[in-house]
Amino acid sequence: MEQLFVKGMTYGWDVKRGAYRTEAAVDSLRKLKATGSEWIALSFYTYQETFSSTKITFDYDHTMTDRDIAFAVGKAKELGLKVCLKPVVNSRDGIWRARIGFPKEADDYWALWFKSYTDFLLHYAELAEELDCEMFCIGCEMVSTESRTAQWRQLIEAVRQVYSGPLVYNANHGKEEGIHWFDKVDIIGTSAYFPVAEGEDASEETMIKHWQQVKDKMYHLHRQFNKPILFMEIGCRSAKGCARMPWDFNHMDLPVNQEEQAAFYSSALTVFWHEKWFAGFFWWDWSTNLYNLDEAMHDKGFDIYGKKAEVVLRKWYQHGKFAK
């Protein structure tokens, strides 16, 4: 595989079917492209009923239809964006997908689940091939499944029968070293929600220090498997304290802090940009229905539209002197 570097954003998460095919979504995609982004991770999900269900279903009210996906991929390609198709399974009982699983001795249940998950993935892998998506993500933060090495290897082989592009798996931060089948993917991905601030100290210098420690671990992972490392998810909200808990989406009582979000972006870009083994960023995330620009100063979400973090990202993504 030729050297890859992703200047990307995650687009379209947590919206219902039809949302990609609105005027607002198309306008949002244009604004995403204007940041200098060259890729999107088109990420959507369906459900299994509980964390221990063995069947993954299509939720017609929520899950994106193939028509939705084809529309979004087509619009992205019209804008010159490359696409990583990223289908995700969530649990309807609200338990995080990392807990999906069964006791180790429950082999029959594991076999049923992997059969259902493989069928789910093959549908979208085939669609990704038909739509010429440049990358396909085979899973996201499914920590409790990752020890089932033989079944993951079989799944990957099945996906390769219908999709010819590069495959990535999206591990969760801090859990990357427990995955022994990374030799079978083309790219090692992770959700890089590493805490990089210390207490009230959210300076960029402190964040850089912590990212350097993360970089050492990521480089070791790269050397172990000889695969590029991609931050399939990375970001934090524009709220005070969020660089200490970048994964947080619940504490909406925290005050707005654009500077902390911008420093998180700048520090990560500074530390990883020039590493040849590093394959880039899919920042979390860019909504299909953006707030009005004059509302950016009050927004506490992950979106960076109209915020200081967008200025930082444009500097890195657009200016030639920072080119990979």
Stockholm file with secondary structure:
# STOCKHOLM 1.0

chainA/1-324         MEQLFVKGMTYGWDVKRGAYRTEAAVDSLRKLKATGSEWIALSFYTYQETFSSTKITFDYDHTMTDRDIAFAVGKAKELGLKVCLKPVVNSRDGIWRARIGFPKEADDYWALWFKSYTDFLLHYAELAEELDCEMFCIGCEMVSTESRTAQWRQLIEAVRQVYSGPLVYNANHGKEEGIHWFDKVDIIGTSAYFPVAEGEDASEETMIKHWQQVKDKMYHLHRQFNKPILFMEIGCRSAKGCARMPWDFNHMDLPVNQEEQAAFYSSALTVFWHEKWFAGFFWWDWSTNLYNLDEAMHDKGFDIYGKKAEVVLRKWYQHGKFAK
#=GR chainA/1-324 SS CCCCCEEEEEESTTCCTTGGGSHHHHHHHHHHHHTTCCEEEEEEEEEESSTTCSCEECCTTTSCCHHHHHHHHHHHHHTTCEEEEEEEEEETTSCCGGGCCCCTTCHHHHHHHHHHHHHHHHHHHHHHHHTTCSEEEEEESCGGGTTCHHHHHHHHHHHHTTCCSCEEEEEETTCGGGCTTGGGSSEEEEECCCCCCBTTBCCHHHHHHHHHHHHHHHHHHHHHHTCCEEEEEECCCSBTTTTTSTTCCSCTTSCBCHHHHHHHHHHHHHHHTTCTTEEEEEEEEECSSCCCGGGGGGCCSSCCTTSHHHHHHHHHHHCGGGCC
#=GC SS_cons         CCCCCEEEEEESTTCCTTGGGSHHHHHHHHHHHHTTCCEEEEEEEEEESSTTCSCEECCTTTSCCHHHHHHHHHHHHHTTCEEEEEEEEEETTSCCGGGCCCCTTCHHHHHHHHHHHHHHHHHHHHHHHHTTCSEEEEEESCGGGTTCHHHHHHHHHHHHTTCCSCEEEEEETTCGGGCTTGGGSSEEEEECCCCCCBTTBCCHHHHHHHHHHHHHHHHHHHHHHTCCEEEEEECCCSBTTTTTSTTCCSCTTSCBCHHHHHHHHHHHHHHHTTCTTEEEEEEEEECSSCCCGGGGGGCCSSCCTTSHHHHHHHHHHHCGGGCC
//
